[in-house]
């Protein structure tokens, strides 16, 4: 088991446990960035943003790119979670 896998935080809500996981991957790929560098959602539910080689060597631009992809990923995960939880709870009268 990797060290990073051993440090998983569990959040308990009403006796149930929920795991919150985040994975950020920065990898070199073939291709051009294009002029409309925008966050896109992949078919697997991930979010990505392409960086030029110059931007990828800038800590500020790399950090902004990571934050730009994390925000929609967090909002999407939270929306999915709350929708699933709301379906499990009985409605109050």
Biopython code that builds the backbone (N, CA, C, O; Angstrom):
import numpy as np
from Bio.PDB.StructureBuilder import StructureBuilder

atoms = [
    (1, "UNK", "N", (0.845, -1.177, 0.000)),
    (1, "UNK", "CA", (0.000, 0.000, 0.000)),
    (1, "UNK", "C", (0.893, 1.244, 0.000)),
    (1, "UNK", "O", (1.881, 1.294, 0.733)),
    (2, "UNK", "N", (0.561, 2.225, -0.797)),
    (2, "UNK", "CA", (1.321, 3.460, -0.858)),
    (2, "UNK", "C", (1.032, 4.296, 0.371)),
    (2, "UNK", "O", (-0.045, 4.200, 0.960)),
    (3, "UNK", "N", (1.996, 5.116, 0.757)),
    (3, "UNK", "CA", (1.826, 5.980, 1.924)),
    (3, "UNK", "C", (0.624, 6.896, 1.753)),
    (3, "UNK", "O", (-0.117, 7.127, 2.709)),
    (4, "UNK", "N", (0.419, 7.429, 0.532)),
    (4, "UNK", "CA", (-0.697, 8.336, 0.289)),
    (4, "UNK", "C", (-2.045, 7.647, 0.457)),
    (4, "UNK", "O", (-3.032, 8.301, 0.795)),
    (5, "UNK", "N", (-2.105, 6.329, 0.227)),
    (5, "UNK", "CA", (-3.349, 5.596, 0.391)),
    (5, "UNK", "C", (-3.684, 5.377, 1.857)),
    (5, "UNK", "O", (-4.850, 5.192, 2.205)),
    (6, "UNK", "N", (-2.684, 5.397, 2.713)),
    (6, "UNK", "CA", (-2.888, 5.131, 4.136)),
    (6, "UNK", "C", (-3.461, 6.334, 4.865)),
    (6, "UNK", "O", (-3.971, 6.185, 5.976)),
    (7, "UNK", "N", (-3.394, 7.516, 4.277)),
    (7, "UNK", "CA", (-3.844, 8.720, 4.947)),
    (7, "UNK", "C", (-5.180, 9.178, 4.364)),
    (7, "UNK", "O", (-5.289, 10.313, 3.899)),
    (8, "UNK", "N", (-6.176, 8.331, 4.381)),
    (8, "UNK", "CA", (-7.496, 8.658, 3.855)),
    (8, "UNK", "C", (-8.370, 9.095, 5.021)),
    (8, "UNK", "O", (-8.468, 8.394, 6.028)),
    (9, "UNK", "N", (-8.996, 10.240, 4.886)),
    (9, "UNK", "CA", (-9.879, 10.756, 5.917)),
    (9, "UNK", "C", (-11.299, 10.292, 5.652)),
    (9, "UNK", "O", (-11.786, 10.386, 4.526)),
    (10, "UNK", "N", (-11.962, 9.793, 6.680)),
    (10, "UNK", "CA", (-13.361, 9.420, 6.561)),
    (10, "UNK", "C", (-14.206, 10.460, 7.272)),
    (10, "UNK", "O", (-13.866, 10.903, 8.369)),
    (11, "UNK", "N", (-15.296, 10.845, 6.653)),
    (11, "UNK", "CA", (-16.221, 11.795, 7.242)),
    (11, "UNK", "C", (-17.459, 11.016, 7.651)),
    (11, "UNK", "O", (-18.069, 10.352, 6.813)),
    (12, "UNK", "N", (-17.840, 11.080, 8.908)),
    (12, "UNK", "CA", (-19.001, 10.340, 9.383)),
    (12, "UNK", "C", (-20.213, 11.267, 9.449)),
    (12, "UNK", "O", (-20.153, 12.352, 10.028)),
    (13, "UNK", "N", (-21.310, 10.818, 8.845)),
    (13, "UNK", "CA", (-22.559, 11.554, 8.857)),
    (13, "UNK", "C", (-23.652, 10.560, 9.218)),
    (13, "UNK", "O", (-23.920, 9.631, 8.457)),
    (14, "UNK", "N", (-24.284, 10.747, 10.369)),
    (14, "UNK", "CA", (-25.389, 9.871, 10.758)),
    (14, "UNK", "C", (-25.001, 8.408, 10.846)),
    (14, "UNK", "O", (-25.795, 7.545, 10.471)),
    (15, "UNK", "N", (-23.811, 8.104, 11.327)),
    (15, "UNK", "CA", (-23.406, 6.728, 11.480)),
    (15, "UNK", "C", (-22.830, 6.101, 10.216)),
    (15, "UNK", "O", (-22.303, 4.990, 10.272)),
    (16, "UNK", "N", (-22.915, 6.768, 9.111)),
    (16, "UNK", "CA", (-22.347, 6.267, 7.860)),
    (16, "UNK", "C", (-21.018, 6.960, 7.589)),
    (16, "UNK", "O", (-20.797, 8.091, 8.022)),
    (17, "UNK", "N", (-20.157, 6.284, 6.884)),
    (17, "UNK", "CA", (-18.864, 6.875, 6.541)),
    (17, "UNK", "C", (-18.855, 7.266, 5.071)),
    (17, "UNK", "O", (-19.372, 6.542, 4.219)),
    (18, "UNK", "N", (-18.277, 8.388, 4.792)),
    (18, "UNK", "CA", (-18.105, 8.869, 3.424)),
    (18, "UNK", "C", (-16.637, 9.195, 3.234)),
    (18, "UNK", "O", (-16.038, 9.874, 4.068)),
    (19, "UNK", "N", (-16.059, 8.726, 2.158)),
    (19, "UNK", "CA", (-14.659, 9.005, 1.859)),
    (19, "UNK", "C", (-14.602, 10.156, 0.861)),
    (19, "UNK", "O", (-15.337, 10.173, -0.127)),
    (20, "UNK", "N", (-13.734, 11.102, 1.126)),
    (20, "UNK", "CA", (-13.489, 12.217, 0.221)),
    (20, "UNK", "C", (-12.081, 12.031, -0.324)),
    (20, "UNK", "O", (-11.112, 12.023, 0.436)),
    (21, "UNK", "N", (-11.966, 11.880, -1.651)),
    (21, "UNK", "CA", (-10.672, 11.668, -2.287)),
    (21, "UNK", "C", (-10.473, 12.685, -3.395)),
    (21, "UNK", "O", (-11.417, 13.062, -4.089)),
    (22, "UNK", "N", (-9.254, 13.114, -3.547)),
    (22, "UNK", "CA", (-8.899, 14.023, -4.630)),
    (22, "UNK", "C", (-7.623, 13.526, -5.272)),
    (22, "UNK", "O", (-6.690, 13.113, -4.583)),
    (23, "UNK", "N", (-7.584, 13.565, -6.576)),
    (23, "UNK", "CA", (-6.363, 13.202, -7.291)),
    (23, "UNK", "C", (-6.098, 14.272, -8.343)),
    (23, "UNK", "O", (-6.966, 14.581, -9.159)),
    (24, "UNK", "N", (-4.913, 14.824, -8.318)),
    (24, "UNK", "CA", (-4.508, 15.818, -9.305)),
    (24, "UNK", "C", (-3.350, 15.222, -10.093)),
    (24, "UNK", "O", (-2.360, 14.776, -9.512)),
    (25, "UNK", "N", (-3.473, 15.215, -11.407)),
    (25, "UNK", "CA", (-2.443, 14.644, -12.270)),
    (25, "UNK", "C", (-1.986, 15.723, -13.242)),
    (25, "UNK", "O", (-2.797, 16.364, -13.910)),
    (26, "UNK", "N", (-0.683, 15.910, -13.308)),
    (26, "UNK", "CA", (-0.097, 16.809, -14.301)),
    (26, "UNK", "C", (0.801, 15.933, -15.158)),
    (26, "UNK", "O", (1.767, 15.345, -14.670)),
    (27, "UNK", "N", (0.472, 15.853, -16.440)),
    (27, "UNK", "CA", (1.237, 14.965, -17.313)),
    (27, "UNK", "C", (1.499, 15.630, -18.659)),
    (27, "UNK", "O", (0.711, 16.444, -19.140)),
    (28, "UNK", "N", (2.613, 15.264, -19.239)),
    (28, "UNK", "CA", (2.969, 15.772, -20.559)),
    (28, "UNK", "C", (2.223, 14.965, -21.613)),
    (28, "UNK", "O", (2.200, 13.735, -21.564)),
    (29, "UNK", "N", (1.609, 15.668, -22.571)),
    (29, "UNK", "CA", (0.856, 15.007, -23.633)),
    (29, "UNK", "C", (1.261, 15.603, -24.973)),
    (29, "UNK", "O", (1.828, 16.694, -25.041)),
    (30, "UNK", "N", (0.961, 14.871, -26.028)),
    (30, "UNK", "CA", (1.219, 15.357, -27.388)),
    (30, "UNK", "C", (0.069, 16.262, -27.811)),
    (30, "UNK", "O", (-1.071, 16.057, -27.396)),
    (31, "UNK", "N", (0.363, 17.251, -28.626)),
    (31, "UNK", "CA", (-0.692, 18.086, -29.168)),
    (31, "UNK", "C", (-0.487, 19.543, -28.831)),
    (31, "UNK", "O", (0.447, 19.918, -28.122)),
    (32, "UNK", "N", (-1.388, 20.356, -29.361)),
    (32, "UNK", "CA", (-1.332, 21.801, -29.148)),
    (32, "UNK", "C", (-2.382, 22.219, -28.134)),
    (32, "UNK", "O", (-3.393, 21.542, -27.950)),
    (33, "UNK", "N", (-2.128, 23.333, -27.485)),
    (33, "UNK", "CA", (-3.066, 23.873, -26.505)),
    (33, "UNK", "C", (-4.259, 24.501, -27.204)),
    (33, "UNK", "O", (-5.388, 24.386, -26.727)),
    (34, "UNK", "N", (-4.027, 25.149, -28.304)),
    (34, "UNK", "CA", (-5.109, 25.867, -28.977)),
    (34, "UNK", "C", (-5.270, 27.238, -28.346)),
    (34, "UNK", "O", (-4.622, 27.554, -27.349)),
    (35, "UNK", "N", (-6.124, 28.034, -28.924)),
    (35, "UNK", "CA", (-6.274, 29.402, -28.437)),
    (35, "UNK", "C", (-7.301, 29.527, -27.326)),
    (35, "UNK", "O", (-7.237, 30.470, -26.538)),
    (36, "UNK", "N", (-8.230, 28.616, -27.244)),
    (36, "UNK", "CA", (-9.284, 28.709, -26.227)),
    (36, "UNK", "C", (-8.995, 27.748, -25.065)),
    (36, "UNK", "O", (-9.723, 26.780, -24.847)),
    (37, "UNK", "N", (-7.928, 28.033, -24.333)),
    (37, "UNK", "CA", (-7.561, 27.190, -23.193)),
    (37, "UNK", "C", (-8.652, 27.320, -22.134)),
    (37, "UNK", "O", (-8.715, 28.311, -21.406)),
    (38, "UNK", "N", (-9.504, 26.310, -22.061)),
    (38, "UNK", "CA", (-10.607, 26.328, -21.104)),
    (38, "UNK", "C", (-10.726, 24.965, -20.443)),
    (38, "UNK", "O", (-10.264, 23.957, -20.978)),
    (39, "UNK", "N", (-11.347, 24.951, -19.283)),
    (39, "UNK", "CA", (-11.554, 23.699, -18.560)),
    (39, "UNK", "C", (-12.612, 22.891, -19.298)),
    (39, "UNK", "O", (-13.679, 23.396, -19.645)),
    (40, "UNK", "N", (-12.289, 21.629, -19.527)),
    (40, "UNK", "CA", (-13.221, 20.727, -20.218)),
    (40, "UNK", "C", (-13.457, 19.501, -19.367)),
    (40, "UNK", "O", (-12.572, 19.046, -18.642)),
    (41, "UNK", "N", (-14.665, 18.971, -19.465)),
    (41, "UNK", "CA", (-15.004, 17.755, -18.749)),
    (41, "UNK", "C", (-14.794, 16.560, -19.669)),
    (41, "UNK", "O", (-15.273, 16.541, -20.803)),
    (42, "UNK", "N", (-14.074, 15.566, -19.166)),
    (42, "UNK", "CA", (-13.812, 14.357, -19.939)),
    (42, "UNK", "C", (-14.957, 13.373, -19.821)),
    (42, "UNK", "O", (-15.819, 13.517, -18.955)),
    (43, "UNK", "N", (-14.969, 12.382, -20.680)),
    (43, "UNK", "CA", (-16.017, 11.364, -20.681)),
    (43, "UNK", "C", (-16.033, 10.568, -19.381)),
    (43, "UNK", "O", (-17.068, 10.026, -18.995)),
    (44, "UNK", "N", (-14.883, 10.497, -18.703)),
    (44, "UNK", "CA", (-14.795, 9.755, -17.446)),
    (44, "UNK", "C", (-15.186, 10.596, -16.235)),
    (44, "UNK", "O", (-15.092, 10.125, -15.102)),
    (45, "UNK", "N", (-15.624, 11.835, -16.460)),
    (45, "UNK", "CA", (-16.040, 12.712, -15.369)),
    (45, "UNK", "C", (-14.928, 13.598, -14.838)),
    (45, "UNK", "O", (-15.163, 14.424, -13.957)),
    (46, "UNK", "N", (-13.726, 13.439, -15.359)),
    (46, "UNK", "CA", (-12.612, 14.270, -14.913)),
    (46, "UNK", "C", (-12.686, 15.641, -15.593)),
    (46, "UNK", "O", (-13.405, 15.822, -16.575)),
    (47, "UNK", "N", (-11.947, 16.579, -15.064)),
    (47, "UNK", "CA", (-11.863, 17.916, -15.641)),
    (47, "UNK", "C", (-10.409, 18.181, -16.000)),
    (47, "UNK", "O", (-9.502, 17.808, -15.256)),
    (48, "UNK", "N", (-10.186, 18.827, -17.142)),
    (48, "UNK", "CA", (-8.815, 19.072, -17.573)),
    (48, "UNK", "C", (-8.677, 20.432, -18.229)),
    (48, "UNK", "O", (-9.645, 21.020, -18.712)),
    (49, "UNK", "N", (-7.455, 20.906, -18.231)),
    (49, "UNK", "CA", (-7.099, 22.173, -18.858)),
    (49, "UNK", "C", (-5.714, 21.973, -19.465)),
    (49, "UNK", "O", (-4.804, 21.495, -18.787)),
    (50, "UNK", "N", (-5.552, 22.327, -20.712)),
    (50, "UNK", "CA", (-4.268, 22.170, -21.387)),
    (50, "UNK", "C", (-3.401, 23.405, -21.129)),
    (50, "UNK", "O", (-3.884, 24.537, -21.152)),
    (51, "UNK", "N", (-2.116, 23.160, -20.883)),
    (51, "UNK", "CA", (-1.140, 24.237, -20.683)),
    (51, "UNK", "C", (-0.081, 24.163, -21.765)),
    (51, "UNK", "O", (0.280, 23.079, -22.223)),
    (52, "UNK", "N", (0.413, 25.316, -22.169)),
    (52, "UNK", "CA", (1.556, 25.330, -23.087)),
    (52, "UNK", "C", (2.795, 24.910, -22.301)),
    (52, "UNK", "O", (2.784, 24.888, -21.070)),
    (53, "UNK", "N", (3.852, 24.581, -23.018)),
    (53, "UNK", "CA", (5.103, 24.189, -22.361)),
    (53, "UNK", "C", (5.623, 25.333, -21.487)),
    (53, "UNK", "O", (6.140, 25.098, -20.395)),
    (54, "UNK", "N", (5.484, 26.562, -21.967)),
    (54, "UNK", "CA", (5.943, 27.712, -21.183)),
    (54, "UNK", "C", (5.120, 27.875, -19.905)),
    (54, "UNK", "O", (5.675, 28.091, -18.827)),
    (55, "UNK", "N", (3.802, 27.771, -20.029)),
    (55, "UNK", "CA", (2.933, 27.919, -18.855)),
    (55, "UNK", "C", (3.149, 26.789, -17.847)),
    (55, "UNK", "O", (3.037, 27.001, -16.639)),
    (56, "UNK", "N", (3.457, 25.598, -18.342)),
    (56, "UNK", "CA", (3.656, 24.450, -17.459)),
    (56, "UNK", "C", (4.918, 24.579, -16.618)),
    (56, "UNK", "O", (5.063, 23.884, -15.613)),
    (57, "UNK", "N", (5.835, 25.464, -17.016)),
    (57, "UNK", "CA", (7.049, 25.684, -16.222)),
    (57, "UNK", "C", (6.908, 26.864, -15.277)),
    (57, "UNK", "O", (7.834, 27.170, -14.525)),
    (58, "UNK", "N", (5.768, 27.525, -15.305)),
    (58, "UNK", "CA", (5.492, 28.645, -14.404)),
    (58, "UNK", "C", (4.693, 28.141, -13.214)),
    (58, "UNK", "O", (3.615, 27.574, -13.394)),
    (59, "UNK", "N", (5.201, 28.338, -12.001)),
    (59, "UNK", "CA", (4.481, 27.869, -10.815)),
    (59, "UNK", "C", (3.136, 28.570, -10.687)),
    (59, "UNK", "O", (2.151, 27.938, -10.307)),
    (60, "UNK", "N", (3.073, 29.855, -10.994)),
    (60, "UNK", "CA", (1.813, 30.590, -10.864)),
    (60, "UNK", "C", (0.772, 30.110, -11.869)),
    (60, "UNK", "O", (-0.387, 29.903, -11.511)),
    (61, "UNK", "N", (1.175, 29.933, -13.115)),
    (61, "UNK", "CA", (0.220, 29.484, -14.139)),
    (61, "UNK", "C", (-0.182, 28.028, -13.924)),
    (61, "UNK", "O", (-1.333, 27.663, -14.165)),
    (62, "UNK", "N", (0.745, 27.199, -13.478)),
    (62, "UNK", "CA", (0.412, 25.801, -13.175)),
    (62, "UNK", "C", (-0.555, 25.723, -12.001)),
    (62, "UNK", "O", (-1.517, 24.955, -12.027)),
    (63, "UNK", "N", (-0.295, 26.519, -10.976)),
    (63, "UNK", "CA", (-1.182, 26.548, -9.806)),
    (63, "UNK", "C", (-2.581, 27.013, -10.210)),
    (63, "UNK", "O", (-3.573, 26.426, -9.777)),
    (64, "UNK", "N", (-2.672, 28.036, -11.015)),
    (64, "UNK", "CA", (-3.971, 28.529, -11.465)),
    (64, "UNK", "C", (-4.709, 27.485, -12.293)),
    (64, "UNK", "O", (-5.929, 27.356, -12.193)),
    (65, "UNK", "N", (-3.974, 26.745, -13.104)),
    (65, "UNK", "CA", (-4.593, 25.689, -13.914)),
    (65, "UNK", "C", (-5.151, 24.585, -13.018)),
    (65, "UNK", "O", (-6.252, 24.085, -13.252)),
    (66, "UNK", "N", (-4.391, 24.208, -11.994)),
    (66, "UNK", "CA", (-4.864, 23.173, -11.066)),
    (66, "UNK", "C", (-6.099, 23.655, -10.328)),
    (66, "UNK", "O", (-7.072, 22.913, -10.202)),
    (67, "UNK", "N", (-6.074, 24.877, -9.843)),
    (67, "UNK", "CA", (-7.245, 25.421, -9.147)),
    (67, "UNK", "C", (-8.454, 25.540, -10.086)),
    (67, "UNK", "O", (-9.590, 25.306, -9.673)),
    (68, "UNK", "N", (-8.203, 25.901, -11.337)),
    (68, "UNK", "CA", (-9.296, 26.047, -12.311)),
    (68, "UNK", "C", (-9.974, 24.714, -12.605)),
    (68, "UNK", "O", (-11.172, 24.682, -12.888)),
    (69, "UNK", "N", (-9.226, 23.612, -12.541)),
    (69, "UNK", "CA", (-9.832, 22.300, -12.777)),
    (69, "UNK", "C", (-10.422, 21.713, -11.504)),
    (69, "UNK", "O", (-11.381, 20.942, -11.560)),
    (70, "UNK", "N", (-9.863, 22.068, -10.371)),
    (70, "UNK", "CA", (-10.375, 21.536, -9.091)),
    (70, "UNK", "C", (-11.750, 22.100, -8.746)),
    (70, "UNK", "O", (-12.605, 21.384, -8.225)),
    (71, "UNK", "N", (-11.962, 23.367, -9.033)),
    (71, "UNK", "CA", (-13.237, 23.999, -8.655)),
    (71, "UNK", "C", (-14.447, 23.299, -9.288)),
    (71, "UNK", "O", (-15.357, 22.920, -8.552)),
    (72, "UNK", "N", (-14.504, 23.109, -10.604)),
    (72, "UNK", "CA", (-15.672, 22.412, -11.160)),
    (72, "UNK", "C", (-15.742, 20.948, -10.717)),
    (72, "UNK", "O", (-16.834, 20.395, -10.578)),
    (73, "UNK", "N", (-14.590, 20.323, -10.495)),
    (73, "UNK", "CA", (-14.598, 18.935, -10.012)),
    (73, "UNK", "C", (-15.210, 18.858, -8.617)),
    (73, "UNK", "O", (-15.994, 17.952, -8.337)),
    (74, "UNK", "N", (-14.861, 19.797, -7.742)),
    (74, "UNK", "CA", (-15.425, 19.813, -6.387)),
    (74, "UNK", "C", (-16.919, 20.097, -6.416)),
    (74, "UNK", "O", (-17.691, 19.441, -5.716)),
    (75, "UNK", "N", (-17.327, 21.065, -7.217)),
    (75, "UNK", "CA", (-18.748, 21.419, -7.294)),
    (75, "UNK", "C", (-19.566, 20.247, -7.834)),
    (75, "UNK", "O", (-20.662, 19.972, -7.346)),
    (76, "UNK", "N", (-19.033, 19.564, -8.833)),
    (76, "UNK", "CA", (-19.722, 18.424, -9.412)),
    (76, "UNK", "C", (-19.832, 17.281, -8.398)),
    (76, "UNK", "O", (-20.894, 16.677, -8.251)),
    (77, "UNK", "N", (-18.737, 16.992, -7.706)),
    (77, "UNK", "CA", (-18.751, 15.923, -6.701)),
    (77, "UNK", "C", (-19.722, 16.249, -5.573)),
    (77, "UNK", "O", (-20.446, 15.371, -5.104)),
    (78, "UNK", "N", (-19.740, 17.498, -5.139)),
    (78, "UNK", "CA", (-20.648, 17.898, -4.067)),
    (78, "UNK", "C", (-22.099, 17.806, -4.519)),
    (78, "UNK", "O", (-22.954, 17.344, -3.764)),
    (79, "UNK", "N", (-22.382, 18.234, -5.727)),
    (79, "UNK", "CA", (-23.755, 18.154, -6.253)),
    (79, "UNK", "C", (-24.209, 16.697, -6.358)),
    (79, "UNK", "O", (-25.333, 16.366, -5.982)),
    (80, "UNK", "N", (-23.337, 15.835, -6.869)),
    (80, "UNK", "CA", (-23.676, 14.410, -6.973)),
    (80, "UNK", "C", (-23.912, 13.797, -5.602)),
    (80, "UNK", "O", (-24.855, 13.030, -5.408)),
    (81, "UNK", "N", (-23.043, 14.143, -4.647)),
    (81, "UNK", "CA", (-23.179, 13.612, -3.288)),
    (81, "UNK", "C", (-24.488, 14.064, -2.646)),
    (81, "UNK", "O", (-25.229, 13.243, -2.104)),
    (82, "UNK", "N", (-24.772, 15.343, -2.702)),
    (82, "UNK", "CA", (-25.992, 15.858, -2.064)),
    (82, "UNK", "C", (-27.251, 15.314, -2.733)),
    (82, "UNK", "O", (-28.255, 15.080, -2.060)),
    (83, "UNK", "N", (-27.211, 15.112, -4.028)),
    (83, "UNK", "CA", (-28.345, 14.525, -4.721)),
    (83, "UNK", "C", (-28.567, 13.089, -4.255)),
    (83, "UNK", "O", (-29.705, 12.681, -4.020)),
    (84, "UNK", "N", (-27.489, 12.322, -4.121)),
    (84, "UNK", "CA", (-27.602, 10.932, -3.660)),
    (84, "UNK", "C", (-28.094, 10.867, -2.215)),
    (84, "UNK", "O", (-28.922, 10.021, -1.875)),
    (85, "UNK", "N", (-27.584, 11.762, -1.365)),
    (85, "UNK", "CA", (-27.996, 11.775, 0.041)),
    (85, "UNK", "C", (-29.461, 12.177, 0.161)),
    (85, "UNK", "O", (-30.190, 11.611, 0.977)),
    (86, "UNK", "N", (-29.899, 13.135, -0.629)),
    (86, "UNK", "CA", (-31.279, 13.587, -0.534)),
    (86, "UNK", "C", (-32.264, 12.495, -0.953)),
    (86, "UNK", "O", (-33.398, 12.471, -0.476)),
    (87, "UNK", "N", (-31.843, 11.595, -1.836)),
    (87, "UNK", "CA", (-32.709, 10.501, -2.264)),
    (87, "UNK", "C", (-32.826, 9.435, -1.183)),
    (87, "UNK", "O", (-33.809, 8.694, -1.158)),
    (88, "UNK", "N", (-31.847, 9.342, -0.293)),
    (88, "UNK", "CA", (-31.853, 8.345, 0.767)),
    (88, "UNK", "C", (-32.686, 8.765, 1.967)),
    (88, "UNK", "O", (-33.228, 7.915, 2.675)),
    (89, "UNK", "N", (-32.793, 10.055, 2.200)),
    (89, "UNK", "CA", (-33.484, 10.554, 3.383)),
    (89, "UNK", "C", (-34.987, 10.623, 3.153)),
    (89, "UNK", "O", (-35.438, 11.040, 2.086)),
    (90, "UNK", "N", (-35.772, 10.210, 4.166)),
    (90, "UNK", "CA", (-37.216, 10.377, 4.028)),
    (90, "UNK", "C", (-37.578, 11.868, 4.076)),
    (90, "UNK", "O", (-36.959, 12.643, 4.805)),
    (91, "UNK", "N", (-38.567, 12.245, 3.305)),
    (91, "UNK", "CA", (-38.979, 13.641, 3.263)),
    (91, "UNK", "C", (-39.745, 14.003, 4.524)),
    (91, "UNK", "O", (-40.564, 13.228, 5.018)),
    (92, "UNK", "N", (-39.461, 15.210, 5.039)),
    (92, "UNK", "CA", (-40.146, 15.704, 6.229)),
    (92, "UNK", "C", (-41.505, 16.266, 5.834)),
    (92, "UNK", "O", (-41.653, 16.878, 4.776)),
    (93, "UNK", "N", (-42.480, 16.056, 6.684)),
    (93, "UNK", "CA", (-43.825, 16.573, 6.382)),
    (93, "UNK", "C", (-44.099, 17.821, 7.144)),
    (93, "UNK", "O", (-45.179, 18.397, 7.017)),
]
sb = StructureBuilder()
sb.init_structure("model")
sb.init_model(0)
sb.init_chain("A")
sb.init_seg("    ")
for serial, (resi, resn, name, xyz) in enumerate(atoms, 1):
    if name == "N":
        sb.init_residue(resn, " ", resi, " ")
    sb.init_atom(name, np.array(xyz, "f"), 0.0, 1.0, " ", f" {name:<3s}", serial, name[0])
structure = sb.get_structure()
